[in-house]
Amino acid sequence: MIVLRSVAELRAAVAAARGGQGRIGLVPTMGAFHDGHLSLMRRARELCDCVIVSLFVNPAQFTDPGDLARYPRDEALDATLAESAGADVLFAPEVRDVYPPGFSTHVEVLGVSAPLEGVVRGTGHFRGVATVVTKLFNMAQPDDAFFGQKDAQQALLVRRMVRDLDLPVRIEVCPTIREPDGLAMSSRNVLLLPDDRRRAPALARALTAVVDAVAAGERDATRALGAGAAVLRAAGIELEYFAAVSTDALEPVNVIAGETLIALAARFGRIRLIDNALVDPAVPRA
Ligand code: PAF
């Protein structure tokens, strides 16, 4: 694996891979790799001839400066992990190269960026995500790009942006990877205090309670969410949102009739965690 920092070097590597008709896969990340990231890289390795992993802690998507300052960073360890997962290129650009002086162009995906994370983090968050993902697509020119289902709203936003702007990239959304106790893997998990880390698996248990309620025949969204809310209350979790929304527009649903996203965000001190589950009464549980 090679580590590249400039777009010119990256483009030369892509051109060389394309010379042999290679399929280019991009895994956009902000580093602090865990098994969730590595599963995306391994999936890219299965499908693509050249796997590019971008590592860029994107300041434009942090609406809380403290969150940006705390974000875990260890490029040397990330490079080792990315190589072990089959990456060919680790692309780690400098902030000044991604956002040159006078940078003034942004990509905004209306609608799906507004609810849930958009309410809590502000519209600037997804504007930052959409802008940097567009730039990374232009830099790496991938055929395929890989995102995690844990960030369900982000994945929907990227799909919408690719469709609306006719970006020539196939988006693949890969399953959430969980710790043995159910906690969704996240770069922020390492920042949890021991007691918060012990309570955090209640997020996954709450989602399971909703999935179970729907599987048992509950169709009323408030009552289904209530089953999960009881789990969260018992664990003393400070919720930011816990919602049943449509999977195409993220609009609240009252009746769970088709595929529905159950999404939650919770705060453990200064650390926010998100998680989600898909429910569909028409699809029997695996
Ligand atoms: O999911 C992330 O790590 C980031 O939001 C992304 C997609 C790499 C954009 O900075």
Residues whose N, C-alpha, C, O or C-beta is under 5 A from the ligand:
A	BS01	PAF	P28 T29 M30 F56 N58 V129 V132
